[in-house]
C-alpha cells in the first residue's frame, strides 16, 4: 500500500453528487470599531 492517493479515482469523481450548501459564519470577528471601544472602556 502506497502513501500516495490513487489519482485515477480522484479524476473520475462526479462532483455533481454534492449538494449545494451556503456557509454562514457562526462567530464573526468583531469590527475594528468594536475593538477600539472595548480598549477605551478597559482604560477608564
mmCIF file of the N, C-alpha and C atoms, coordinates in Angstrom:
data_MODEL
# 
_entry.id   MODEL 
# 
loop_
_atom_site.group_PDB 
_atom_site.id 
_atom_site.type_symbol 
_atom_site.label_atom_id 
_atom_site.label_alt_id 
_atom_site.label_comp_id 
_atom_site.label_asym_id 
_atom_site.label_entity_id 
_atom_site.label_seq_id 
_atom_site.pdbx_PDB_ins_code 
_atom_site.Cartn_x 
_atom_site.Cartn_y 
_atom_site.Cartn_z 
_atom_site.occupancy 
_atom_site.B_iso_or_equiv 
_atom_site.pdbx_formal_charge 
_atom_site.auth_seq_id 
_atom_site.auth_comp_id 
_atom_site.auth_asym_id 
_atom_site.auth_atom_id 
_atom_site.pdbx_PDB_model_num 
ATOM 1   N N  . UNK A 1 1  ? 0.845   -1.188 0.000   1.00 0.00 ? 1  UNK A N  1 
ATOM 2   C CA . UNK A 1 1  ? 0.000   0.000  0.000   1.00 0.00 ? 1  UNK A CA 1 
ATOM 3   C C  . UNK A 1 1  ? 0.886   1.245  0.000   1.00 0.00 ? 1  UNK A C  1 
ATOM 4   N N  . UNK A 1 2  ? 0.649   2.135  -0.946  1.00 0.00 ? 2  UNK A N  1 
ATOM 5   C CA . UNK A 1 2  ? 1.479   3.335  -1.043  1.00 0.00 ? 2  UNK A CA 1 
ATOM 6   C C  . UNK A 1 2  ? 0.869   4.490  -0.254  1.00 0.00 ? 2  UNK A C  1 
ATOM 7   N N  . UNK A 1 3  ? 1.688   5.489  0.010   1.00 0.00 ? 3  UNK A N  1 
ATOM 8   C CA . UNK A 1 3  ? 1.231   6.666  0.754   1.00 0.00 ? 3  UNK A CA 1 
ATOM 9   C C  . UNK A 1 3  ? 0.490   7.652  -0.129  1.00 0.00 ? 3  UNK A C  1 
ATOM 10  N N  . UNK A 1 4  ? 0.654   7.547  -1.447  1.00 0.00 ? 4  UNK A N  1 
ATOM 11  C CA . UNK A 1 4  ? 0.034   8.488  -2.375  1.00 0.00 ? 4  UNK A CA 1 
ATOM 12  C C  . UNK A 1 4  ? -1.374  8.036  -2.756  1.00 0.00 ? 4  UNK A C  1 
ATOM 13  N N  . UNK A 1 5  ? -2.327  8.982  -2.887  1.00 0.00 ? 5  UNK A N  1 
ATOM 14  C CA . UNK A 1 5  ? -3.687  8.617  -3.278  1.00 0.00 ? 5  UNK A CA 1 
ATOM 15  C C  . UNK A 1 5  ? -3.733  8.177  -4.745  1.00 0.00 ? 5  UNK A C  1 
ATOM 16  N N  . UNK A 1 6  ? -4.740  7.391  -5.077  1.00 0.00 ? 6  UNK A N  1 
ATOM 17  C CA . UNK A 1 6  ? -4.931  6.931  -6.451  1.00 0.00 ? 6  UNK A CA 1 
ATOM 18  C C  . UNK A 1 6  ? -5.572  8.068  -7.247  1.00 0.00 ? 6  UNK A C  1 
ATOM 19  N N  . UNK A 1 7  ? -4.791  8.742  -8.077  1.00 0.00 ? 7  UNK A N  1 
ATOM 20  C CA . UNK A 1 7  ? -5.261  9.915  -8.808  1.00 0.00 ? 7  UNK A CA 1 
ATOM 21  C C  . UNK A 1 7  ? -6.355  9.569  -9.826  1.00 0.00 ? 7  UNK A C  1 
ATOM 22  N N  . UNK A 1 8  ? -6.364  8.354  -10.346 1.00 0.00 ? 8  UNK A N  1 
ATOM 23  C CA . UNK A 1 8  ? -7.380  7.958  -11.321 1.00 0.00 ? 8  UNK A CA 1 
ATOM 24  C C  . UNK A 1 8  ? -8.776  8.025  -10.696 1.00 0.00 ? 8  UNK A C  1 
ATOM 25  N N  . UNK A 1 9  ? -8.894  7.597  -9.462  1.00 0.00 ? 9  UNK A N  1 
ATOM 26  C CA . UNK A 1 9  ? -10.197 7.639  -8.774  1.00 0.00 ? 9  UNK A CA 1 
ATOM 27  C C  . UNK A 1 9  ? -10.624 9.087  -8.535  1.00 0.00 ? 9  UNK A C  1 
ATOM 28  N N  . UNK A 1 10 ? -9.671  9.945  -8.222  1.00 0.00 ? 10 UNK A N  1 
ATOM 29  C CA . UNK A 1 10 ? -9.979  11.355 -7.975  1.00 0.00 ? 10 UNK A CA 1 
ATOM 30  C C  . UNK A 1 10 ? -10.467 12.029 -9.260  1.00 0.00 ? 10 UNK A C  1 
ATOM 31  N N  . UNK A 1 11 ? -9.811  11.736 -10.368 1.00 0.00 ? 11 UNK A N  1 
ATOM 32  C CA . UNK A 1 11 ? -10.184 12.350 -11.644 1.00 0.00 ? 11 UNK A CA 1 
ATOM 33  C C  . UNK A 1 11 ? -11.566 11.896 -12.119 1.00 0.00 ? 11 UNK A C  1 
ATOM 34  N N  . UNK A 1 12 ? -11.968 10.684 -11.762 1.00 0.00 ? 12 UNK A N  1 
ATOM 35  C CA . UNK A 1 12 ? -13.258 10.144 -12.199 1.00 0.00 ? 12 UNK A CA 1 
ATOM 36  C C  . UNK A 1 12 ? -14.407 10.552 -11.273 1.00 0.00 ? 12 UNK A C  1 
ATOM 37  N N  . UNK A 1 13 ? -14.093 11.167 -10.136 1.00 0.00 ? 13 UNK A N  1 
ATOM 38  C CA . UNK A 1 13 ? -15.120 11.505 -9.151  1.00 0.00 ? 13 UNK A CA 1 
ATOM 39  C C  . UNK A 1 13 ? -16.151 12.462 -9.741  1.00 0.00 ? 13 UNK A C  1 
ATOM 40  N N  . UNK A 1 14 ? -17.408 12.201 -9.478  1.00 0.00 ? 14 UNK A N  1 
ATOM 41  C CA . UNK A 1 14 ? -18.500 13.002 -10.016 1.00 0.00 ? 14 UNK A CA 1 
ATOM 42  C C  . UNK A 1 14 ? -18.895 14.079 -8.996  1.00 0.00 ? 14 UNK A C  1 
ATOM 43  N N  . UNK A 1 15 ? -18.538 15.331 -9.266  1.00 0.00 ? 15 UNK A N  1 
ATOM 44  C CA . UNK A 1 15 ? -18.816 16.440 -8.350  1.00 0.00 ? 15 UNK A CA 1 
ATOM 45  C C  . UNK A 1 15 ? -20.302 16.760 -8.264  1.00 0.00 ? 15 UNK A C  1 
ATOM 46  N N  . UNK A 1 16 ? -21.073 16.361 -9.260  1.00 0.00 ? 16 UNK A N  1 
ATOM 47  C CA . UNK A 1 16 ? -22.498 16.705 -9.270  1.00 0.00 ? 16 UNK A CA 1 
ATOM 48  C C  . UNK A 1 16 ? -23.281 15.965 -8.181  1.00 0.00 ? 16 UNK A C  1 
ATOM 49  N N  . UNK A 1 17 ? -22.672 14.995 -7.526  1.00 0.00 ? 17 UNK A N  1 
ATOM 50  C CA . UNK A 1 17 ? -23.342 14.275 -6.437  1.00 0.00 ? 17 UNK A CA 1 
ATOM 51  C C  . UNK A 1 17 ? -23.412 15.115 -5.166  1.00 0.00 ? 17 UNK A C  1 
ATOM 52  N N  . UNK A 1 18 ? -22.576 16.143 -5.092  1.00 0.00 ? 18 UNK A N  1 
ATOM 53  C CA . UNK A 1 18 ? -22.589 17.009 -3.918  1.00 0.00 ? 18 UNK A CA 1 
ATOM 54  C C  . UNK A 1 18 ? -23.841 17.867 -3.891  1.00 0.00 ? 18 UNK A C  1 
ATOM 55  N N  . UNK A 1 19 ? -24.328 18.168 -2.691  1.00 0.00 ? 19 UNK A N  1 
ATOM 56  C CA . UNK A 1 19 ? -25.454 19.080 -2.532  1.00 0.00 ? 19 UNK A CA 1 
ATOM 57  C C  . UNK A 1 19 ? -24.899 20.484 -2.364  1.00 0.00 ? 19 UNK A C  1 
ATOM 58  N N  . UNK A 1 20 ? -25.604 21.464 -2.906  1.00 0.00 ? 20 UNK A N  1 
ATOM 59  C CA . UNK A 1 20 ? -25.202 22.860 -2.751  1.00 0.00 ? 20 UNK A CA 1 
ATOM 60  C C  . UNK A 1 20 ? -25.591 23.322 -1.351  1.00 0.00 ? 20 UNK A C  1 
ATOM 61  N N  . UNK A 1 21 ? -24.659 23.968 -0.673  1.00 0.00 ? 21 UNK A N  1 
ATOM 62  C CA . UNK A 1 21 ? -24.936 24.496 0.661   1.00 0.00 ? 21 UNK A CA 1 
ATOM 63  C C  . UNK A 1 21 ? -24.408 25.917 0.756   1.00 0.00 ? 21 UNK A C  1 
ATOM 64  N N  . UNK A 1 22 ? -24.982 26.673 1.674   1.00 0.00 ? 22 UNK A N  1 
ATOM 65  C CA . UNK A 1 22 ? -24.496 28.009 1.951   1.00 0.00 ? 22 UNK A CA 1 
ATOM 66  C C  . UNK A 1 22 ? -23.810 27.999 3.300   1.00 0.00 ? 22 UNK A C  1 
ATOM 67  N N  . UNK A 1 23 ? -22.625 28.540 3.356   1.00 0.00 ? 23 UNK A N  1 
ATOM 68  C CA . UNK A 1 23 ? -21.912 28.588 4.626   1.00 0.00 ? 23 UNK A CA 1 
ATOM 69  C C  . UNK A 1 23 ? -22.209 29.911 5.319   1.00 0.00 ? 23 UNK A C  1 
ATOM 70  N N  . UNK A 1 24 ? -22.312 29.844 6.633   1.00 0.00 ? 24 UNK A N  1 
ATOM 71  C CA . UNK A 1 24 ? -22.573 31.035 7.437   1.00 0.00 ? 24 UNK A CA 1 
ATOM 72  C C  . UNK A 1 24 ? -21.542 31.090 8.545   1.00 0.00 ? 24 UNK A C  1 
ATOM 73  N N  . UNK A 1 25 ? -21.107 32.298 8.866   1.00 0.00 ? 25 UNK A N  1 
ATOM 74  C CA . UNK A 1 25 ? -20.159 32.457 9.963   1.00 0.00 ? 25 UNK A CA 1 
ATOM 75  C C  . UNK A 1 25 ? -20.915 32.349 11.277  1.00 0.00 ? 25 UNK A C  1 
ATOM 76  N N  . UNK A 1 26 ? -20.441 31.472 12.134  1.00 0.00 ? 26 UNK A N  1 
ATOM 77  C CA . UNK A 1 26 ? -21.085 31.312 13.427  1.00 0.00 ? 26 UNK A CA 1 
ATOM 78  C C  . UNK A 1 26 ? -20.567 32.309 14.449  1.00 0.00 ? 26 UNK A C  1 
ATOM 79  N N  . UNK A 1 27 ? -19.288 32.637 14.346  1.00 0.00 ? 27 UNK A N  1 
ATOM 80  C CA . UNK A 1 27 ? -18.680 33.535 15.308  1.00 0.00 ? 27 UNK A CA 1 
ATOM 81  C C  . UNK A 1 27 ? -17.805 34.543 14.566  1.00 0.00 ? 27 UNK A C  1 
ATOM 82  N N  . UNK A 1 28 ? -18.419 35.567 13.954  1.00 0.00 ? 28 UNK A N  1 
ATOM 83  C CA . UNK A 1 28 ? -17.624 36.537 13.198  1.00 0.00 ? 28 UNK A CA 1 
ATOM 84  C C  . UNK A 1 28 ? -16.733 37.360 14.127  1.00 0.00 ? 28 UNK A C  1 
ATOM 85  N N  . UNK A 1 29 ? -15.617 37.803 13.615  1.00 0.00 ? 29 UNK A N  1 
ATOM 86  C CA . UNK A 1 29 ? -14.709 38.626 14.404  1.00 0.00 ? 29 UNK A CA 1 
ATOM 87  C C  . UNK A 1 29 ? -15.301 40.016 14.599  1.00 0.00 ? 29 UNK A C  1 
ATOM 88  N N  . UNK A 1 30 ? -14.985 40.648 15.728  1.00 0.00 ? 30 UNK A N  1 
ATOM 89  C CA . UNK A 1 30 ? -15.510 41.998 15.958  1.00 0.00 ? 30 UNK A CA 1 
ATOM 90  C C  . UNK A 1 30 ? -14.863 43.003 15.010  1.00 0.00 ? 30 UNK A C  1 
ATOM 91  N N  . UNK A 1 31 ? -15.561 44.082 14.741  1.00 0.00 ? 31 UNK A N  1 
ATOM 92  C CA . UNK A 1 31 ? -15.025 45.124 13.858  1.00 0.00 ? 31 UNK A CA 1 
ATOM 93  C C  . UNK A 1 31 ? -13.937 45.903 14.592  1.00 0.00 ? 31 UNK A C  1 
ATOM 94  N N  . UNK A 1 32 ? -13.155 46.672 13.828  1.00 0.00 ? 32 UNK A N  1 
ATOM 95  C CA . UNK A 1 32 ? -12.104 47.494 14.440  1.00 0.00 ? 32 UNK A CA 1 
ATOM 96  C C  . UNK A 1 32 ? -12.711 48.505 15.399  1.00 0.00 ? 32 UNK A C  1 
ATOM 97  N N  . UNK A 1 33 ? -13.882 48.992 15.041  1.00 0.00 ? 33 UNK A N  1 
ATOM 98  C CA . UNK A 1 33 ? -14.571 49.972 15.882  1.00 0.00 ? 33 UNK A CA 1 
ATOM 99  C C  . UNK A 1 33 ? -14.923 49.368 17.247  1.00 0.00 ? 33 UNK A C  1 
ATOM 100 N N  . UNK A 1 34 ? -15.425 48.162 17.243  1.00 0.00 ? 34 UNK A N  1 
ATOM 101 C CA . UNK A 1 34 ? -15.791 47.481 18.489  1.00 0.00 ? 34 UNK A CA 1 
ATOM 102 C C  . UNK A 1 34 ? -14.555 47.241 19.350  1.00 0.00 ? 34 UNK A C  1 
ATOM 103 N N  . UNK A 1 35 ? -13.459 46.862 18.735  1.00 0.00 ? 35 UNK A N  1 
ATOM 104 C CA . UNK A 1 35 ? -12.214 46.617 19.471  1.00 0.00 ? 35 UNK A CA 1 
ATOM 105 C C  . UNK A 1 35 ? -11.742 47.900 20.148  1.00 0.00 ? 35 UNK A C  1 
ATOM 106 N N  . UNK A 1 36 ? -11.784 49.012 19.407  1.00 0.00 ? 36 UNK A N  1 
ATOM 107 C CA . UNK A 1 36 ? -11.360 50.296 19.971  1.00 0.00 ? 36 UNK A CA 1 
ATOM 108 C C  . UNK A 1 36 ? -12.251 50.702 21.150  1.00 0.00 ? 36 UNK A C  1 
ATOM 109 N N  . UNK A 1 37 ? -13.564 50.499 21.010  1.00 0.00 ? 37 UNK A N  1 
ATOM 110 C CA . UNK A 1 37 ? -14.495 50.834 22.101  1.00 0.00 ? 37 UNK A CA 1 
ATOM 111 C C  . UNK A 1 37 ? -14.175 50.028 23.341  1.00 0.00 ? 37 UNK A C  1 
ATOM 112 N N  . UNK A 1 38 ? -13.879 48.760 23.174  1.00 0.00 ? 38 UNK A N  1 
ATOM 113 C CA . UNK A 1 38 ? -13.576 47.909 24.327  1.00 0.00 ? 38 UNK A CA 1 
ATOM 114 C C  . UNK A 1 38 ? -12.237 48.308 24.970  1.00 0.00 ? 38 UNK A C  1 
ATOM 115 N N  . UNK A 1 39 ? -11.269 48.702 24.146  1.00 0.00 ? 39 UNK A N  1 
ATOM 116 C CA . UNK A 1 39 ? -9.982  49.159 24.695  1.00 0.00 ? 39 UNK A CA 1 
ATOM 117 C C  . UNK A 1 39 ? -10.182 50.405 25.550  1.00 0.00 ? 39 UNK A C  1 
ATOM 118 N N  . UNK A 1 40 ? -10.999 51.347 25.032  1.00 0.00 ? 40 UNK A N  1 
ATOM 119 C CA . UNK A 1 40 ? -11.243 52.593 25.776  1.00 0.00 ? 40 UNK A CA 1 
ATOM 120 C C  . UNK A 1 40 ? -12.024 52.324 27.045  1.00 0.00 ? 40 UNK A C  1 
ATOM 121 N N  . UNK A 1 41 ? -12.954 51.415 27.016  1.00 0.00 ? 41 UNK A N  1 
ATOM 122 C CA . UNK A 1 41 ? -13.743 51.091 28.201  1.00 0.00 ? 41 UNK A CA 1 
ATOM 123 C C  . UNK A 1 41 ? -12.857 50.433 29.269  1.00 0.00 ? 41 UNK A C  1 
ATOM 124 N N  . UNK A 1 42 ? -11.883 49.644 28.836  1.00 0.00 ? 42 UNK A N  1 
ATOM 125 C CA . UNK A 1 42 ? -10.981 48.987 29.770  1.00 0.00 ? 42 UNK A CA 1 
ATOM 126 C C  . UNK A 1 42 ? -9.996  49.929 30.413  1.00 0.00 ? 42 UNK A C  1 
ATOM 127 N N  . UNK A 1 43 ? -9.639  51.028 29.733  1.00 0.00 ? 43 UNK A N  1 
ATOM 128 C CA . UNK A 1 43 ? -8.688  52.008 30.252  1.00 0.00 ? 43 UNK A CA 1 
ATOM 129 C C  . UNK A 1 43 ? -9.333  52.916 31.305  1.00 0.00 ? 43 UNK A C  1 
ATOM 130 N N  . UNK A 1 44 ? -10.619 53.114 31.250  1.00 0.00 ? 44 UNK A N  1 
ATOM 131 C CA . UNK A 1 44 ? -11.324 54.029 32.150  1.00 0.00 ? 44 UNK A CA 1 
ATOM 132 C C  . UNK A 1 44 ? -11.337 53.532 33.578  1.00 0.00 ? 44 UNK A C  1 
# 
